[in-house]
Amino acid sequence: MLALSTVYVYPKIPKVSAFRSYQQALDFFASFPVSTRS
């Protein structure tokens, strides 16, 4: 049971962390003034 839930949950973890890092990148770029954007 534990192994089955681990197999089910584990593949979703990298997607969540990637989504969070993507959100952090958006917030990081959004913090710059608009004039510095190319």
PDBQT receptor file of N, H, CA, C and O in Angstrom, charges set to zero:
ATOM      1  N   MET A   1       0.834  -1.203   0.000  1.00  0.00    +0.000 N 
ATOM      2  CA  MET A   1       0.000   0.000   0.000  1.00  0.00    +0.000 C 
ATOM      3  C   MET A   1       0.867   1.251   0.000  1.00  0.00    +0.000 C 
ATOM      4  O   MET A   1       0.625   2.185  -0.764  1.00  0.00    +0.000 OA
ATOM      5  N   LEU A   2       1.879   1.262   0.863  1.00  0.00    +0.000 N 
ATOM      6  H   LEU A   2       2.076   0.503   1.483  1.00  0.00    +0.000 HD
ATOM      7  CA  LEU A   2       2.761   2.423   0.947  1.00  0.00    +0.000 C 
ATOM      8  C   LEU A   2       3.546   2.593  -0.346  1.00  0.00    +0.000 C 
ATOM      9  O   LEU A   2       3.714   3.710  -0.836  1.00  0.00    +0.000 OA
ATOM     10  N   ALA A   3       4.026   1.483  -0.895  1.00  0.00    +0.000 N 
ATOM     11  H   ALA A   3       3.889   0.576  -0.497  1.00  0.00    +0.000 HD
ATOM     12  CA  ALA A   3       4.796   1.552  -2.140  1.00  0.00    +0.000 C 
ATOM     13  C   ALA A   3       3.912   2.049  -3.288  1.00  0.00    +0.000 C 
ATOM     14  O   ALA A   3       4.360   2.819  -4.138  1.00  0.00    +0.000 OA
ATOM     15  N   LEU A   4       2.678   1.608  -3.303  1.00  0.00    +0.000 N 
ATOM     16  H   LEU A   4       2.314   0.983  -2.612  1.00  0.00    +0.000 HD
ATOM     17  CA  LEU A   4       1.762   2.020  -4.366  1.00  0.00    +0.000 C 
ATOM     18  C   LEU A   4       1.509   3.519  -4.304  1.00  0.00    +0.000 C 
ATOM     19  O   LEU A   4       1.509   4.196  -5.333  1.00  0.00    +0.000 OA
ATOM     20  N   SER A   5       1.292   4.038  -3.100  1.00  0.00    +0.000 N 
ATOM     21  H   SER A   5       1.291   3.489  -2.264  1.00  0.00    +0.000 HD
ATOM     22  CA  SER A   5       1.049   5.475  -2.958  1.00  0.00    +0.000 C 
ATOM     23  C   SER A   5       2.306   6.264  -3.295  1.00  0.00    +0.000 C 
ATOM     24  O   SER A   5       2.219   7.373  -3.822  1.00  0.00    +0.000 OA
ATOM     25  N   THR A   6       3.472   5.702  -2.995  1.00  0.00    +0.000 N 
ATOM     26  H   THR A   6       3.542   4.801  -2.567  1.00  0.00    +0.000 HD
ATOM     27  CA  THR A   6       4.728   6.387  -3.315  1.00  0.00    +0.000 C 
ATOM     28  C   THR A   6       4.907   6.490  -4.821  1.00  0.00    +0.000 C 
ATOM     29  O   THR A   6       5.320   7.530  -5.334  1.00  0.00    +0.000 OA
ATOM     30  N   VAL A   7       4.596   5.410  -5.529  1.00  0.00    +0.000 N 
ATOM     31  H   VAL A   7       4.260   4.565  -5.113  1.00  0.00    +0.000 HD
ATOM     32  CA  VAL A   7       4.703   5.406  -6.992  1.00  0.00    +0.000 C 
ATOM     33  C   VAL A   7       3.712   6.396  -7.587  1.00  0.00    +0.000 C 
ATOM     34  O   VAL A   7       3.987   7.013  -8.615  1.00  0.00    +0.000 OA
ATOM     35  N   TYR A   8       2.565   6.547  -6.944  1.00  0.00    +0.000 N 
ATOM     36  H   TYR A   8       2.341   6.046  -6.109  1.00  0.00    +0.000 HD
ATOM     37  CA  TYR A   8       1.529   7.449  -7.453  1.00  0.00    +0.000 C 
ATOM     38  C   TYR A   8       1.872   8.910  -7.199  1.00  0.00    +0.000 C 
ATOM     39  O   TYR A   8       1.594   9.770  -8.035  1.00  0.00    +0.000 OA
ATOM     40  N   VAL A   9       2.473   9.192  -6.052  1.00  0.00    +0.000 N 
ATOM     41  H   VAL A   9       2.699   8.494  -5.373  1.00  0.00    +0.000 HD
ATOM     42  CA  VAL A   9       2.733  10.580  -5.666  1.00  0.00    +0.000 C 
ATOM     43  C   VAL A   9       4.056  11.102  -6.210  1.00  0.00    +0.000 C 
ATOM     44  O   VAL A   9       4.135  12.262  -6.616  1.00  0.00    +0.000 OA
ATOM     45  N   TYR A  10       5.079  10.287  -6.229  1.00  0.00    +0.000 N 
ATOM     46  H   TYR A  10       5.015   9.345  -5.899  1.00  0.00    +0.000 HD
ATOM     47  CA  TYR A  10       6.421  10.757  -6.569  1.00  0.00    +0.000 C 
ATOM     48  C   TYR A  10       6.538  11.451  -7.930  1.00  0.00    +0.000 C 
ATOM     49  O   TYR A  10       7.188  12.494  -8.006  1.00  0.00    +0.000 OA
ATOM     50  N   PRO A  11       5.943  10.927  -9.006  1.00  0.00    +0.000 N 
ATOM     51  CA  PRO A  11       6.080  11.609 -10.306  1.00  0.00    +0.000 C 
ATOM     52  C   PRO A  11       5.497  13.020 -10.319  1.00  0.00    +0.000 C 
ATOM     53  O   PRO A  11       5.861  13.825 -11.177  1.00  0.00    +0.000 OA
ATOM     54  N   LYS A  12       4.610  13.332  -9.394  1.00  0.00    +0.000 N 
ATOM     55  H   LYS A  12       4.314  12.679  -8.697  1.00  0.00    +0.000 HD
ATOM     56  CA  LYS A  12       3.983  14.656  -9.376  1.00  0.00    +0.000 C 
ATOM     57  C   LYS A  12       4.856  15.696  -8.681  1.00  0.00    +0.000 C 
ATOM     58  O   LYS A  12       4.663  16.894  -8.887  1.00  0.00    +0.000 OA
ATOM     59  N   ILE A  13       5.805  15.264  -7.867  1.00  0.00    +0.000 N 
ATOM     60  H   ILE A  13       5.961  14.290  -7.700  1.00  0.00    +0.000 HD
ATOM     61  CA  ILE A  13       6.626  16.198  -7.097  1.00  0.00    +0.000 C 
ATOM     62  C   ILE A  13       7.495  17.091  -7.990  1.00  0.00    +0.000 C 
ATOM     63  O   ILE A  13       7.510  18.302  -7.771  1.00  0.00    +0.000 OA
ATOM     64  N   PRO A  14       8.215  16.562  -8.979  1.00  0.00    +0.000 N 
ATOM     65  CA  PRO A  14       9.024  17.433  -9.840  1.00  0.00    +0.000 C 
ATOM     66  C   PRO A  14       8.178  18.462 -10.589  1.00  0.00    +0.000 C 
ATOM     67  O   PRO A  14       8.631  19.583 -10.821  1.00  0.00    +0.000 OA
ATOM     68  N   LYS A  15       6.960  18.092 -10.968  1.00  0.00    +0.000 N 
ATOM     69  H   LYS A  15       6.592  17.181 -10.780  1.00  0.00    +0.000 HD
ATOM     70  CA  LYS A  15       6.092  19.029 -11.680  1.00  0.00    +0.000 C 
ATOM     71  C   LYS A  15       5.710  20.190 -10.783  1.00  0.00    +0.000 C 
ATOM     72  O   LYS A  15       5.682  21.337 -11.228  1.00  0.00    +0.000 OA
ATOM     73  N   VAL A  16       5.413  19.903  -9.517  1.00  0.00    +0.000 N 
ATOM     74  H   VAL A  16       5.436  18.971  -9.155  1.00  0.00    +0.000 HD
ATOM     75  CA  VAL A  16       5.029  20.946  -8.573  1.00  0.00    +0.000 C 
ATOM     76  C   VAL A  16       6.206  21.872  -8.308  1.00  0.00    +0.000 C 
ATOM     77  O   VAL A  16       6.040  23.091  -8.281  1.00  0.00    +0.000 OA
ATOM     78  N   SER A  17       7.394  21.307  -8.110  1.00  0.00    +0.000 N 
ATOM     79  H   SER A  17       7.529  20.317  -8.131  1.00  0.00    +0.000 HD
ATOM     80  CA  SER A  17       8.571  22.129  -7.834  1.00  0.00    +0.000 C 
ATOM     81  C   SER A  17       8.935  22.975  -9.052  1.00  0.00    +0.000 C 
ATOM     82  O   SER A  17       9.371  24.118  -8.913  1.00  0.00    +0.000 OA
ATOM     83  N   ALA A  18       8.755  22.412 -10.239  1.00  0.00    +0.000 N 
ATOM     84  H   ALA A  18       8.401  21.484 -10.352  1.00  0.00    +0.000 HD
ATOM     85  CA  ALA A  18       9.036  23.168 -11.456  1.00  0.00    +0.000 C 
ATOM     86  C   ALA A  18       8.043  24.308 -11.611  1.00  0.00    +0.000 C 
ATOM     87  O   ALA A  18       8.409  25.404 -12.035  1.00  0.00    +0.000 OA
ATOM     88  N   PHE A  19       6.790  24.050 -11.268  1.00  0.00    +0.000 N 
ATOM     89  H   PHE A  19       6.493  23.160 -10.924  1.00  0.00    +0.000 HD
ATOM     90  CA  PHE A  19       5.768  25.092 -11.348  1.00  0.00    +0.000 C 
ATOM     91  C   PHE A  19       6.059  26.200 -10.356  1.00  0.00    +0.000 C 
ATOM     92  O   PHE A  19       5.875  27.377 -10.667  1.00  0.00    +0.000 OA
ATOM     93  N   ARG A  20       6.514  25.835  -9.153  1.00  0.00    +0.000 N 
ATOM     94  H   ARG A  20       6.664  24.879  -8.900  1.00  0.00    +0.000 HD
ATOM     95  CA  ARG A  20       6.840  26.845  -8.136  1.00  0.00    +0.000 C 
ATOM     96  C   ARG A  20       8.032  27.690  -8.567  1.00  0.00    +0.000 C 
ATOM     97  O   ARG A  20       8.025  28.907  -8.382  1.00  0.00    +0.000 OA
ATOM     98  N   SER A  21       9.052  27.060  -9.139  1.00  0.00    +0.000 N 
ATOM     99  H   SER A  21       9.057  26.072  -9.290  1.00  0.00    +0.000 HD
ATOM    100  CA  SER A  21      10.222  27.800  -9.609  1.00  0.00    +0.000 C 
ATOM    101  C   SER A  21       9.835  28.712 -10.767  1.00  0.00    +0.000 C 
ATOM    102  O   SER A  21      10.386  29.804 -10.912  1.00  0.00    +0.000 OA
ATOM    103  N   TYR A  22       8.884  28.263 -11.595  1.00  0.00    +0.000 N 
ATOM    104  H   TYR A  22       8.436  27.377 -11.477  1.00  0.00    +0.000 HD
ATOM    105  CA  TYR A  22       8.381  29.084 -12.702  1.00  0.00    +0.000 C 
ATOM    106  C   TYR A  22       7.650  30.311 -12.166  1.00  0.00    +0.000 C 
ATOM    107  O   TYR A  22       7.813  31.416 -12.684  1.00  0.00    +0.000 OA
ATOM    108  N   GLN A  23       6.841  30.110 -11.121  1.00  0.00    +0.000 N 
ATOM    109  H   GLN A  23       6.709  29.213 -10.700  1.00  0.00    +0.000 HD
ATOM    110  CA  GLN A  23       6.139  31.224 -10.494  1.00  0.00    +0.000 C 
ATOM    111  C   GLN A  23       7.125  32.198  -9.857  1.00  0.00    +0.000 C 
ATOM    112  O   GLN A  23       6.930  33.412  -9.925  1.00  0.00    +0.000 OA
ATOM    113  N   GLN A  24       8.187  31.671  -9.235  1.00  0.00    +0.000 N 
ATOM    114  H   GLN A  24       8.345  30.686  -9.179  1.00  0.00    +0.000 HD
ATOM    115  CA  GLN A  24       9.204  32.526  -8.627  1.00  0.00    +0.000 C 
ATOM    116  C   GLN A  24       9.926  33.328  -9.696  1.00  0.00    +0.000 C 
ATOM    117  O   GLN A  24      10.266  34.490  -9.477  1.00  0.00    +0.000 OA
ATOM    118  N   ALA A  25      10.163  32.715 -10.852  1.00  0.00    +0.000 N 
ATOM    119  H   ALA A  25       9.887  31.771 -11.030  1.00  0.00    +0.000 HD
ATOM    120  CA  ALA A  25      10.818  33.420 -11.953  1.00  0.00    +0.000 C 
ATOM    121  C   ALA A  25       9.927  34.546 -12.467  1.00  0.00    +0.000 C 
ATOM    122  O   ALA A  25      10.416  35.635 -12.766  1.00  0.00    +0.000 OA
ATOM    123  N   LEU A  26       8.633  34.295 -12.571  1.00  0.00    +0.000 N 
ATOM    124  H   LEU A  26       8.236  33.410 -12.328  1.00  0.00    +0.000 HD
ATOM    125  CA  LEU A  26       7.704  35.337 -13.010  1.00  0.00    +0.000 C 
ATOM    126  C   LEU A  26       7.701  36.501 -12.022  1.00  0.00    +0.000 C 
ATOM    127  O   LEU A  26       7.738  37.664 -12.424  1.00  0.00    +0.000 OA
ATOM    128  N   ASP A  27       7.655  36.184 -10.733  1.00  0.00    +0.000 N 
ATOM    129  H   ASP A  27       7.625  35.239 -10.407  1.00  0.00    +0.000 HD
ATOM    130  CA  ASP A  27       7.678  37.232  -9.708  1.00  0.00    +0.000 C 
ATOM    131  C   ASP A  27       8.993  38.005  -9.753  1.00  0.00    +0.000 C 
ATOM    132  O   ASP A  27       9.013  39.218  -9.547  1.00  0.00    +0.000 OA
ATOM    133  N   PHE A  28      10.097  37.293 -10.024  1.00  0.00    +0.000 N 
ATOM    134  H   PHE A  28      10.080  36.307 -10.191  1.00  0.00    +0.000 HD
ATOM    135  CA  PHE A  28      11.412  37.927 -10.088  1.00  0.00    +0.000 C 
ATOM    136  C   PHE A  28      11.477  38.920 -11.240  1.00  0.00    +0.000 C 
ATOM    137  O   PHE A  28      11.931  40.052 -11.068  1.00  0.00    +0.000 OA
ATOM    138  N   PHE A  29      11.020  38.492 -12.421  1.00  0.00    +0.000 N 
ATOM    139  H   PHE A  29      10.651  37.573 -12.560  1.00  0.00    +0.000 HD
ATOM    140  CA  PHE A  29      11.050  39.387 -13.575  1.00  0.00    +0.000 C 
ATOM    141  C   PHE A  29      10.027  40.508 -13.440  1.00  0.00    +0.000 C 
ATOM    142  O   PHE A  29      10.252  41.617 -13.926  1.00  0.00    +0.000 OA
ATOM    143  N   ALA A  30       8.912  40.227 -12.788  1.00  0.00    +0.000 N 
ATOM    144  H   ALA A  30       8.730  39.326 -12.393  1.00  0.00    +0.000 HD
ATOM    145  CA  ALA A  30       7.878  41.238 -12.602  1.00  0.00    +0.000 C 
ATOM    146  C   ALA A  30       8.342  42.333 -11.640  1.00  0.00    +0.000 C 
ATOM    147  O   ALA A  30       7.810  43.443 -11.657  1.00  0.00    +0.000 OA
ATOM    148  N   SER A  31       9.334  42.019 -10.803  1.00  0.00    +0.000 N 
ATOM    149  H   SER A  31       9.766  41.117 -10.790  1.00  0.00    +0.000 HD
ATOM    150  CA  SER A  31       9.822  42.995  -9.842  1.00  0.00    +0.000 C 
ATOM    151  C   SER A  31      10.692  44.059 -10.506  1.00  0.00    +0.000 C 
ATOM    152  O   SER A  31      10.929  45.121  -9.930  1.00  0.00    +0.000 OA
ATOM    153  N   PHE A  32      11.168  43.771 -11.723  1.00  0.00    +0.000 N 
ATOM    154  H   PHE A  32      10.975  42.909 -12.191  1.00  0.00    +0.000 HD
ATOM    155  CA  PHE A  32      11.965  44.769 -12.440  1.00  0.00    +0.000 C 
ATOM    156  C   PHE A  32      11.069  45.861 -13.010  1.00  0.00    +0.000 C 
ATOM    157  O   PHE A  32       9.904  45.608 -13.314  1.00  0.00    +0.000 OA
ATOM    158  N   PRO A  33      11.602  47.077 -13.159  1.00  0.00    +0.000 N 
ATOM    159  CA  PRO A  33      10.841  48.121 -13.839  1.00  0.00    +0.000 C 
ATOM    160  C   PRO A  33      10.583  47.724 -15.286  1.00  0.00    +0.000 C 
ATOM    161  O   PRO A  33      11.355  46.969 -15.878  1.00  0.00    +0.000 OA
ATOM    162  N   VAL A  34       9.505  48.231 -15.845  1.00  0.00    +0.000 N 
ATOM    163  H   VAL A  34       8.879  48.844 -15.364  1.00  0.00    +0.000 HD
ATOM    164  CA  VAL A  34       9.152  47.883 -17.221  1.00  0.00    +0.000 C 
ATOM    165  C   VAL A  34      10.215  48.399 -18.195  1.00  0.00    +0.000 C 
ATOM    166  O   VAL A  34      10.422  47.799 -19.249  1.00  0.00    +0.000 OA
ATOM    167  N   SER A  35      10.881  49.489 -17.860  1.00  0.00    +0.000 N 
ATOM    168  H   SER A  35      10.713  49.976 -17.003  1.00  0.00    +0.000 HD
ATOM    169  CA  SER A  35      11.870  50.101 -18.764  1.00  0.00    +0.000 C 
ATOM    170  C   SER A  35      13.091  49.203 -18.975  1.00  0.00    +0.000 C 
ATOM    171  O   SER A  35      13.791  49.360 -19.975  1.00  0.00    +0.000 OA
ATOM    172  N   THR A  36      13.369  48.261 -18.054  1.00  0.00    +0.000 N 
ATOM    173  H   THR A  36      12.801  48.134 -17.241  1.00  0.00    +0.000 HD
ATOM    174  CA  THR A  36      14.542  47.398 -18.180  1.00  0.00    +0.000 C 
ATOM    175  C   THR A  36      14.244  46.180 -19.034  1.00  0.00    +0.000 C 
ATOM    176  O   THR A  36      15.162  45.430 -19.366  1.00  0.00    +0.000 OA
ATOM    177  N   ARG A  37      12.996  45.963 -19.398  1.00  0.00    +0.000 N 
ATOM    178  H   ARG A  37      12.251  46.573 -19.128  1.00  0.00    +0.000 HD
ATOM    179  CA  ARG A  37      12.648  44.812 -20.223  1.00  0.00    +0.000 C 
ATOM    180  C   ARG A  37      12.986  45.085 -21.673  1.00  0.00    +0.000 C 
ATOM    181  O   ARG A  37      12.788  46.198 -22.162  1.00  0.00    +0.000 OA
ATOM    182  N   SER A  38      13.496  44.075 -22.367  1.00  0.00    +0.000 N 
ATOM    183  H   SER A  38      13.657  43.171 -21.970  1.00  0.00    +0.000 HD
ATOM    184  CA  SER A  38      13.868  44.257 -23.766  1.00  0.00    +0.000 C 
ATOM    185  C   SER A  38      12.653  44.044 -24.666  1.00  0.00    +0.000 C 
ATOM    186  O   SER A  38      12.763  44.154 -25.888  1.00  0.00    +0.000 OA
TER     187      SER A  38
